[in-house]
Amino acid sequence: MRKSISLMLDGETILLSDGFKVILSQLQSQLNALDECIQIYDKTITVSTRNNPICQRLQTIPGFGPMISSAYFNEVGTCAGYRRGRDVSASIGIVPRQHSSGGKDTLLGI
């Protein structure tokens, strides 16, 4: 989309009204500003996970990068508020699927 906006604004073969070109240029500047904000937040999260030993250990898990390890640490913390691992998984939404019928509960896999 970002490349298409540039082509639409620069290309003279595309017939767009001047008002629509103004709107497109404003949207393009907003996208660029959002990209800059995302880069700043990304760097901030990366630096904060480098300084956190728990996040460093979490990043050794396949699929866990700075974003996921930071989000997990912010949700779970040091696990001091949980009595067992099942409570941790339930707090982040990892619970077994359930198929209940006639008052009989059957728990399936995660």
Buried (B, 14 or more C-beta within 10 A) or exposed (E): EEEEBEEBBEEEEEEEEEEEEEEBBEEBEEEEEEEEEEEEEEEEBBEBBEEBEBBEEBBEEEEBBBEBBBBBBEEBEEEEEBEEEEEBBEEEEEEEEEEEEEEEEEEEEE
